[in-house]
Every structure is written in C-alpha cells, then in structure tokens.
Amino acid sequence: MRRRPKPPPSPLPQRHGVDAVRLRLPEAGPWTSVREHLVERLTALPAGHVEAMLAAGEIHMADGPLTPDAPYRPGAFLWFHREFAPEVPVPFPVEVLHRDDALLVVDKPHFLATTPRGSHVTETALTRLRHDLGLPALSPAHRLDRLTAGVVMFVIRPELRGAYQTVFRDRRVRKEYEALAGYDPALELPRTVESRIEKERGVIAAREVPGPPNARSRVELLSRHGSLARYRLQPETGRTHQLRVHMNSLGLPLLGDPVYPRVLPEPAPGDFGRPLQLLARLLEFDDPVTGERRRFVSRRTLSLPPEPAPPGADAHG
C-alpha cells in the first residue's frame, strides 16, 4: 500500500491564533484548473468567493500563492484562511497558573471553549493563548467543556504533545472538580456512582442506558449551605457530561446547568449571567517527561447564590 505523502508546513501564518485550512487535491479528476475543483468542492462558500480569493492571492500552495488560472496539480496541498463569523467576546480572562518550556497551565473561565469547534473559533482558550502569548504551536493536552471553568493544560513543544496527551488518555491523571447543587439529607455520601452513558452526535444531552458501566464518579459532600451544598467530584472515567449526568441521576442537578435535567432554550448572545456551577479544581499526575509529580490547582471559586428569605419575612427587618 502506497503511503500518503506527509504535508509540508503551512506557508501561511496563523490568523488570530487559528491555523489556515489545509486541503489536498485528489489524485485524479476531470478538473483542468484548481479554481474548477475548489468551486465544486467548497459549496458552502458564497458564489464568486473562490475566484475573489484567487484574485487576491489568498490561496497558497507550498511554493506560493495561486493565480486564478493555475492548472490543476493532482495530489498537491493548498492552504487558505477561512472567514470567521462574528463571535460575541467572552468577557473573562484566561489566567496563567504555570508556564515552563514544555507546559502551559491556565484557569479557564466559564463560557469559553477550550479549542475551536462549531461556531466557537476565535473565542476559545487555545486561539487566545496562541495569539496573546505568541505560541503558534500550542496544543491542548486535554479538553474541558465550554461551560465548565477551571484548570486546563496545554503543550508548548509539539514533540511532547503525544506524551502528555497519553497521560490523559490512559487515565493517569487525578482530577478533582467542585460543584454546587441542591442538598438532600436522605442521600448517603460519599458514594461512587456507576452507569453506562451514551452520547449521540447532534443530540445535546447524554443519557444513561442499560448495559455494562462505562462511567464512574466519586461524589463527596464538602459543606452544606441551607438548601444547597458544595460537592467534591472525582471522575474515574471520561465520558461526555459524566459528572453532570451522575449528579442529575442522584436528584442533584448542578446549579446553572442548561441541559440537565432538561434542555433549556439557548441564552441570548452575550448573556453570561448564569454560569454552570462546575469547576475543574485540580490536576495531579506524574510528568511523563521529567518524572516529577505535578499538581495544579484553580484559583477560581464558585459563588453560592443568596438563600431566599423565608415566607413572611419583613424586608425592613
């Protein structure tokens, strides 16, 4: 079997921390020019957009920009920057907890995606950090849900990416989360919750289904605050929305959760007033490169809402 050729490095720099799109032209086809192929292939672009990009020299091969009449070159790679749809800025900083020549560890705010996905491209932790810190090769060692705040680790040196990602893949990282939810005096804690969780593509909520467990979480009560409580959550597996699903299954959906127990309407753009009360508090692991024990702790806090006044209370005391 013939090996696919390794793509050369991109001739285009990142734009706002986002890599250029890379395409490989098919080895065979009816096209006589690159333009013909791209018009047929990039149907999501507006009519005339491919021609405008070619005329402006915005589509490159490894040896330079393409002209509008550039002949088709089977198997060649090309690059271009896509246009970004406007995104509402997430008005919270990404705070650096640790940086050395290998790792960058940050405290991610609520509402900011870890990496580009779907409609979130420029407003992500990865693109911000690449651009603001001048680290174009930065890559994530793992991911944290957009609605969850807390500790996220990135790899600075590309040659070390696999080593650190493997630590997470093989579950050799101790993770600790903090959460706010209701208090149930009848629920015995601490306890370990096990179930089978499945997540269908295109469906927002994950669900528990019959079958062998594939998700396991430890739940501990940290403190009670009237009808609410603060919990320590320790996932032993990494299923999508695992902690949120398990807390909901205990009858303790997390405060601010827009999906569990039911999917709520999307908030208006720019509405950051009701964050999910889930915080990735701690990451701890043996460094696969240096062998030292690493421990990173979030500086963020989850704020309990005020308890409602009892019925009949005099607002003037």
N, C-alpha and C positions, 0 to 999 in steps of 0.2 A: 504494500500500500504506500502510495506516494504521500510524503508529509506535506502539510500545508505550510507555505512559507511564513516565516516569522515577520510580522510587520515592522518596518523601520520606525524610528522615533518620529513623533509628530513634528512637522515643520512649523506648526502654529503654536504660539504660546497659549497658556490658559487665558480665558477671559472671565474676570470676576471670580477666579478660583475654579472655573469649570473647564474641563478638557474639551478640545474640539471633537466633533463627531468623526469617527473613522469608518469608512466603507471600503469594501473590497469588490472590485468589478468581477462579474462572473467570467469564467474561462472561455465560455462560448456564448454566442447570441447573435441576433440579427442587427445589432446597432452598428452604425458606422462612426458615430461620434459619442463622446462622453455625455454631451448635452441630451441626446436622444435617450440614452439609458436613464439618466437622472430624472428627466421629465416623466418617464414611465414608472420609475421606482418611487420617487418622492411625491406621491399623490396627495399627501397631507399639506403640502406647501401651496400657497396661492398661485394661480396661473401667472406665468411670467417671472416667478421668483427665481427659478433656476437660471434663466437667461440673465437676470439682473445680477445675480451673484457672480456668474462667469464674467460678465462685462466689467464688474468691479474688481476682478482678480481675487475673489474671496474663497474660491475652491482651489485647493492645492494638492499636488502630488509631491512626492519626496523631493523632486528636482525643481519645484517652483509652482507658481500659480498657473492655472489652466486658462487658455483663451476660449472664447465662445465656439470656435470651430475645431477644438482639439480632437484629434482622431481617437477612436475607441482603443484602449490598451487592455487586452484580456488579462485578468488576474492582478491588475495594478491596485494599489491602495490610494485613497484620496481622503482629504480632511477638509472640514469646514465648521464654522461656528453656527449653531442654530440661534434663532432669535428667541429671547426669553420673554414669556408672557409677564406682564407686571405682577409683582407679588407684594402683598402687604407686609411691611417690615415687622419683624418680631422685636418689640422694643425692650429687650432684656439682653444683657451682656453674656458672653461665654467667658467664664473666668478660668484662668490657667491655674491649676493646682500643682503641676510638676512639669519640668522640661529638662531633658538631657539630650545627648546626641542620638539617642535611639527612640525615646518615647516622649509623647506629649499627652498629658492627662488634664482633662478640663471638667468643669462643673457646668453642665448644660442646663439652660433654663427650660421651663415648660414651654410648649408650643413650637419649639424649634426642632426640625427634623435633624437626624444625625448626618444623613447623606442624601444627595439628590434622588428624588423619587416622585413620580407623578407630577403634580402641579407645584411641588416644592423643589426648586432647583437652586436659585441664588440664596434663598433664605434657609440655609442649612448650616449646621456647625462646621462641616467639612469645607464648604466653599468659603465661609467667613474666615476660618483659620488659615487656609491656603493663601488667601488674598491678604489678610491683615498681618500675618506673621512672615510672609514671603517664603512659604514652604510648599512649592508646587507638587512635590512628590508625596505629600502627606496622604496617608490612607488609614481607614478605620481598622482597629483590631477586632471590634465587635460593634453592635448597634444597640441603640436604646430607642424605644418608641418615641414618636414626636411629642406625645402628651406627657411623657414621664421626664422628670428632671433628675439631675444627679451626675455621677461620675461616669465619664466616657474616656476610653483610651484610644489614642491614635499612634501610628508608627511613622517615624520620621524617615528612616532609611529603608528604601524599597527592598534591599536584600534581606532585611529582618522581618518583613511582613509575614511570611509564612510561619516563622517560628512563634510569633505572638498570636497569630490567628489560631494556630493549632492548640495553644493552651486553652482558648475558649471553646474550640470545637470538641476537645477531649474532656471538657468539664473539670479542668484542674484549677479553676478559679473559684474562690469562695466569694459569693455575692450576698450582700445584705441590703434589704430595702426597708424603708419606713413608710407607713401608710396611716391615713386617718379614715375611720369608718364608724358605724354605729357600735354600741355596746350591748351585748346580750349576756345577762348574768347566768343564763342557763347553759351557755356554751362552755365546755371544759377546754381550757387552754393551759399550756401549749399542746398542740397536736400537729400531726403530719397528715396532709390531705393528698390523696392519690386518686387519679381518674384518667380516662382517655379523652384527650382534647383533639379535635379536628378543626381545621380552618379551611374553608373553601375559597378559592380565588374569586374575587369580585363580591364576596359577602363580608360585611364589616365585622360581624360578631363571630368569634369562635364558639364552639359548643362542645359539651361533654356528651359522649356517646358510649354505648356498651362496648366492652372489649377489654383486652389487657391494658393496664395503666401505662401511659407514656409520659405522664406529668406528675411530679411530686414536689410539694411545697411544705415548708415548716412555718407554722403560724404561732407567734407568741404575743401575749398582751404586755405592752410596756407600761401603760398608765391609763387610768380611767378619768374622764372629764365629763361628769354628768351623764348625758345620754350618748356621748361619743367616747372614742378611745383611740389611743395611739398603739400601733402594732409594729412588731419586727417580723419581716417576711424573708425567708431564705429559700429561694428556688434551687432544687437539686437537679432540675432538667430545664430545658429552654424552649418550651412551646410558646407560640404566639399568644399574647394576652394571658399567660398562665396564671399569674398572681391575681389579676382582676377576675378571671373566671373562678378560681378557687375561693376567693373571698366572697364572691357573689353566691357561690354554692353553699356557703356557710350562713347565708342570710345577712351578710355584712358587705354589701356593695360599697366600693370606695367613694368617698365624697368627691363630687365633681366628675364622676365617670359618665361620659355621654353615650356609652354603649351598653353597659350592664347595670341594672337588669333589663333595660330596654334601650333601643336605639333612639336617641333624641334628634330633633332637627338640627342641621348644621348651624352653628352660631354665625352671626353676621361677620363679614370680614373686619378684622381689627378688634373683635370682641375677645379680650384676654382676661375677662373678669372672673372666670370660673375654672381655674386650673384643676386638673386631676390631682388628687392628693396622694401621689405616689412618688417616692424619692429613692433613687439608687444611692444608698448611703455609703456603701463600702465595696471595694475590690481588693482582694488579697490573693497572692499567688507566688510561686517560686519562679523567678525570672529564668526563662529558657536559655538566655544568652550569658548572663553573669552568674546565675545560680543563687543570687541573693533573694531574700524574702521581701516582696514588695507589698506595700499597704497604702491605699489611697482612700481618703475619707472626704465626703462632701462637706462644704461649709454652709450649705443651704438649710433652711428649716421649713417645715410645714406648719402653717398657722391654723389653729383651731378657730372655727367661727364662734362668735359670742353665743352663749346659751340664750334661748328665747326667755323673755320674762314670764313668770308664772301667771296663769289667768287671774285677772282682777288686780294685778299689781299696780300700785299708784306710780305713774311715770315721774311724779314730782317728789317721791319719797315721803 
